[in-house]
């Protein structure tokens, strides 16, 4: 049996679609599973933050309590697998603790999205204590799924881990709701859909707008949009991507990039730094090494009729890696 431990549902962080698509896959494949999902409403995020640390800690504690009750009542047995949608999970060490005392041969698996092992990640500030916790995660887990080779190599360089435990799987991008927005007439719109935080460097997008207008004397009449500043519904956001010509990133940290993948699927030409995960997923003709190159690439994207439509990974390709019989043996 699979014990599936999802993330709390946070709009804008792709946790809702991932949970929905995982369950759809498990049901379609007739995989026996129990979902550990506390029936508690997720509050709005604090302004300017991408998670509510207090709530997510409470949520995970409730999940651990439910798993503990399953151990206590012998509903978890030899051969079962516990799969975490995010294996950076405070309290996960208690699973190993219960395994030890109950002598249950239970596998611990899950996805590692980020951690203090990456120099440019904002949680790097927690490394003094977080590295010890991460070493525990990597020690007690049987299989850890990485979104990219970039994050896998970071882990191997910085933490104590058996490399054979780390499997690069990608992440499931949900394209099902995007097709409605394909085929729109493209306009001279340039998108920045990263969070407005230091590790995404949004101020460089402001400089980009300035320099593009200077180099073209404003003749392109381009509109530069930071989507995080707009009060858009999901449908409005996807419609905007469908009309835009370019998606730009200046990220100092990115392990996968759902937002870029969605934008490229909707025909935005990527203009991305030649670092982090991007060289794994996008052709080098769409990558820049210097800021001035990004300016020229955006101008080219605005005047070109070329359309790019690239699927990073089909969801079922990822799920087959996570939940196949081989993954659980």
Buried (B, 14 or more C-beta within 10 A) or exposed (E): BBBBBBBBBBEEBBBBBBBBBBBBBBEEBEBEBBBBBBEEEBEEBEEEEEBBEEBBEBBBEBBBEBBBEBBEEEEBEEEBBBBBBBBBBEBBBBBBEBBEEBEBEBBBBBBBBBBBBBEBBBBBEBBEEBBEBBBBBBBBBBBBBBBBEBBBBBBBEBBEBEEEBBBBBBBBBBBEEBEEBBEBEBBBBBBBBBBBBEBBBBEBBEBBBEBBBEBBEEEBEBBBBBBBEEEBEEEEBBBBBBBBBBBBBBBBBBBBBBBBBBBBBBBBBBBBBBBBBBBBBBEEEBBBEEEEBBBBBBBEBBEEEEEBEEEBBEBBEBBBBBBEEEBBE
